Amino acid sequence: MRIALLVPDNRDEHKRFTDAEPEFGPAPTALLAGLARQPGIELHVVSCAHQPMTAPARLPGGIHYHQVVVPSWGWLRSGYAGCVRAARRQLTAIQPDLVHGQGTERWCALAAVFSGRPNVLTIHGNMQQVARVVGARPFGYHWVAARLEPLALRRTGGVFCNSAHTESLVRTQARRVWRVPNALRDAFFSPAQAEPVAGQPLRLVNVGVVRELKQPVELLAALEPLVAAGVKFRLEFAGRGAATEYGRRFQARIARAEVQGWAAHVGELPLAGLVPWLDAAAALVHVSTEESFGLAIAEGLARNLKFFGFSVGGVPDVVAGVEAVELFPAGDWRGLTAALARWLAAGAPRPTRAADLMRVRFHPDVVAARHVEIYREVLGLARDSGEKWIAAGLRREVS
């Protein structure tokens, strides 16, 4: 079975055009690794780019890689029409049995549904919901993405939903949905690589891009009273900064906390640095206002970290049945900080079995095997019903 995955190359999104190797998001990277180990699968990755970059013919695991360069007019300003056309030409050359668009955030979903081939989509972040939460400006990125998303959802053969929350948001717009979680990268199932340093304040960690949705400024403000009360801990943030007004507010606040010695921003960590950084921590604190899944939460639990966070979106799915998790209604800063103080006073016990549950649920081989089952289901349904997949999307023609 020949599968083409349409996946953004992060080098293009972050304008790191000189980097030597293609780079994908954490969830697609984990899925690709799992699919590459599935028997009988020939895997092709197609990525659109603004300019040529290093493009190896094969990625690890024998995955075929295809980079298609799209001129500037063919991106957001045209509703990704240039990306759709370029990807379609490449897919005609590949001749896949099925096309899988990774995410509705940019061009991938539209390119999949207008490929003229059997196709499915994965929702990583529901753009209609995100646009509502962030108060998207008319004609801005989130506003446009929220309007393109339903166009793709209505035309695809089915949607992979990574949580009950995501499913509830797209169920009425898609002809079929499947509840399939995101996979974690293999490194999160490796043996422990570090541990908290004796005699040092226990480390609390927060992972995510510095943006309003993740609320790092609000988290710092919420924990300041604990610091003033003499509670000993260190809070560290990992993730890309942002050249926005909110990003500048965060930098000003974290600078004060760094001078006081109780918080720091370590920036974006590569995978090789992220895993030991988590292992040396005691707890993960995650306070997003919207979360389709909560990949960073699953990663922390896979390292047996204690978890404190808000019960939003897909977070309850990720933490269901996990020992010692403490969830609070969104915005309950008082409840969250009181629980943190009690836990620290009790000696900061960590879970011992969270990692085992994460392996059962989110190992890339487990998630990839479920993908293959669904691919076969979609292709079988297409053959059995006499459906014809055409460029305008999926349409049933009665022969």
N, C-alpha and C positions, 0 to 999 in steps of 0.2 A: 504494500500500500504506500503510495507516494503522497506525502503531506507537505504542503507549503505553508509556513507560518510567516505572516506579515508582522514584523517586529521593528519598532524604532531603534536605531543605533544611537545610543546616548552620546557618542562623540559628536554627532551632528547637532543634537538638541543643545548641548552645552558648549558648542563651538570649539571642541578640542580636536580640530581636523588633523593635527599632526600625530595624534596617538596611533600606535602601531596596530592595535588589535581591536576588532569590533567589541562593543560593550552594550549589553542589554540590561534592562531593569532586573531587580532581584527575582521576582516571580517568573518572568519568561526564561531567565537563565536557568533556574531550577527545573522548570518544565522541559526545556531543551535537553538538559542532562538526562532526565528520566526517560524522555522519548527516545533518545539515542541508544538507550539500553533495551528498548522493547524489540523483540524479534519481529522481523517482517516489515519493518518501517524504514522507508527511504525518506529522509528529512531534508527539506530545503528551507532556508531562511531568506526572505526578501526584505531589504531595508531601503527606503528612499533617503536621499541625501541632497543637501544644497550644493555640495562640491565634491569632487573625487577625494576619496581617502583610501588608505591601505585596505585592500579587499582580498583576503586569502580565499582561494577556491574552496578550501575545507576548513571547518572549525573543529575543535576537539570532539571526539566521538564520531568523526566521519560525516558531520553535518555539512551539506552544501551551502555556500553563502553567495548571495547575489546582491550587489549594490547597484541601485539605479539612481542616476543623478537627475534631479528635477530643477528646472530654472525657477527663479524667485516668484514668478507670477503663478506658479502651479501649487502654491501652498495655501495658507489660510485665506488670503484675499480672494481666491477663486473657489473656495469651498473644497480645496484639495483636489481640484480637477486634474491638475498636472500629475500629481502623485497617482491618482486612479488610472490615468492613461498609461503612465510609465510602468506601473506594477502589472497592469493587464498585459502589456507586451511581453514582459518578463515571464509571466505565468503561462502565456501561450507557448513560449519556448520550453518551459519546464514540463508542461502537461501533467499537473498533479491530479490525483483523484479527488482531493478535497483541499480547500483553502481555509485557513484559520486566522482570523484577524485578532491581534492582541491589543485590546483596549479601544474605547470609543473616544479617547482624549484627542486624537489627531487623525491621521489619514488612514490608519490600518483598517478600521471597520468599513469605511466607504469603499476602499480598494477591494476588500473581500467580497462585499455584496454586489459590486459592479464588475466582478471578475468574469462572469459568465460561467462559473463553475460551482459545484456543490460547496457550500461554505457555512461556517459557524463563527461565532464571535465569543470572546471573553470580555466580561465587564471587570475592569480593575478598579475604576472609580466612576460612579454614576454621575455623569456631567450635569444632568438636569438637577439633581439634588445638590451637587457642589455649587452650581450657579445660584441656587436659592440661598444656601447657607452663607456664601460670601457676598451676596448682594451684587451680582455681576453687572457691570456697566454695559449699557446697550452698545453693541457692535464690538465689544472687547472680546478677548479670547474665550473666557468662560461662557459668555452670552452666545457666541457663535457655536461653540462646541455643544452647548445644551440644545441647540436647534438642529444640529446635524445628527446628534445621537439617535433620536427616534426614527429618522429617515433610514438609518442602518438597521435598527432593531426590527423594523417592520418587514425588512426584505431578506433577512438572513434565515437559514434553515433552522437555527436554534442558538440559544445563548447560554454559555457557561456562567453561572452565578456563584460567586465565591462565598456567599453567606445568605441567610434567610432575609436579611435586610436588603441586599442587592436584588434578590429574587422578588421581593414585594414591590420594588420600584419598577421592575421591567416586565413583570408577568403579563400585564394587560397589553403590552406593546409587541411582544414576541410570540411567534407561533408555537415554539417549544422552549422550555428552559430545563436546565439540569443544575443541581446543587453540587458543585465540585470546588473544593477549597484551593487556594493558592498552595504551591509547593514551597518548601524551604530548601535552600541550597545545601549541598552535601556537607559543607564545612560545619554546619550547625549540629550535625550528628557525630562529630569527632569527639575524642576524649577531651576532658578538661585541659585547658592550656595555661591557666593561671588560677589564682585564688586571692581573696581579700588579704591585704597586708596587715599582719598583727600590729596592734598599737596605733594604727592610723584610723581616722574617722571613717565610718562605713560609707561607701559610695552608693548614691542613688543615681540612676542614669535615665536619660531621655533621648530617644532617637527620632529624628525627623528633620525635614527642611524647615528653616526658620520662616514661618508664615503664620498668618492669623489663625488658620484652621487648626494648627498644632498647639497654639497658646503657650509658647515658652515664656513670654513676658508675664502672662497671668500666673504661671506656675512659680516664677521667681517671687512675684509679689505675695503669693499665698504662703510661701515658706519663710518669708522674712520674719514673721512673728515667732516662729520656732527658733530661729537663730537668736533673736532678741531674748528669748526665754532661756537660752543656754543649752538647747538641744544640739548635740554634736553629730554632724553628718557633712558630707560633701556631695553636691549635686553637679553632675557633668552632662553637658549636652553634646551629642554627635549629630552632624548633619550640615548640609550646605547653608551658608549664610545667604542673605538676600539684600540686594541694593534697592530696598524699598523703604518707605517711611516706617513700616513696622519693623523691618530689619534694623534700621538705625535706632529705634527705641530699644530693641533687644540688646544691641551692642552697648548702648549707654548703661543699661541696667546690669548686664553681665560684667561690665568693667568695674562697676562699684562692688559687685559681689566678689569678684576676683581679688580686689584690694583687701576686702574683709576676710578672704581666705576660705569661703564656704561654697563657691560655685565656679565653674569654668566652662568655656566652649572649646572643644577639641577639634572642631571642624568635621569635614567629611572623612570618614575612615575607610580605607580599602578593606576588603573582606578579611585579609590576613591580619589586619589590626583590630577589626571589629570584634571578632570572636574572643580573643584574649582580653580585650577591654571589657566585654560583658562578663567573662568568667571572673574577673577581679572585682566585680561589683556585687552588691548585696540585693538590690531591688531595682526594678524597672517601674518608672512612673510615666503614664501615658494619658494625656488629657485633651485629646482632639475633640472638636465639636462635631465632626462627621468622619466616619471611618467605614469604608465599604467592607473591609476585611480586618485589617490590623496585623499586617505582616511583621512589623517590628515587635509586636507583643508575642507572637508565636516564636520568633527568634529568641527573645529573652527567656521564655518558658522552656525552650529547647536546651537552654543552658542552666536550667533549674534556678532561675531568679524568682524572688518574691515579686508579686505584681500588685500595683495600685493603679486604678484608673477609672475613667468615666464609662458608664454603660451606654454606649452609643453605637449605632450601626451594627456592624458585624462583630464587634468585640465580644458580646455574650457567646456567640458561636465558638470563637477561638478558645475561650477560657472555660467553657462548660465542662464540669466534672474535674477541673484541676484543683488540687489541694491548695488551701491557704490564699486563694485569690481574693482580693478585696475590691469590689466594684461599688461605685457611687453614682447617683443621678448626675447628669451633665450639669456642671456649675456648682456642685456641692463641695466647694473648696474647704469649708469648715469641717465637714465629715472626713474628707480625704486627709487633711493635715492632722486631725485628731488621731486617726488610725495610724498614720506614720509615726506619730509621737509614741503611741502605745506600743507599737511593734519595736521601735528602737529601745524603749525602756525595758522590753521583755527579752532583750538580747538578740533581736533581729534574726529569728529562725528562718531558714530557707526551705523550700520544698525539696523533696528527694525523688519524687516520681513524676514530676511534670514532664521531664525530658522523654520518658518512656511513652507518655500519651501523645506528645508532639510527633514522635517517630511513627506511631501507628496512624495518625491522621494526616501528616503533612510531608512524609518522606517523598522525594521526587519519584521514586519507583512506584509508590502507591498511587500518587496522583496521576502519573503518566499512564499507568495501566487503565485507570478509569477513563482517561481521554481516549485511549485506543478503543475501548468498548463503545464509546459514544460515536466515534468516527465510523465504526462499522455499522452501528445502528442507523446513522444518517445516510450512509451510502446504500444500505439495504433498503431503507424506506424510499429513497429516490428511485431505485431500480424497480421495486415492487409496485409502486404507485404510478409509474410512467411519467414522473415529473421531468420537466425539461428546464435546465438551468440556463438562463440567458443573461445578456449584459445588463438588463434593467433590474436584475435581482432574481428572486425565486418566484416562479409562476407555474401553476399547474395547468397543463393543456390536456384536454380530453382527446384521445386519439380515436 
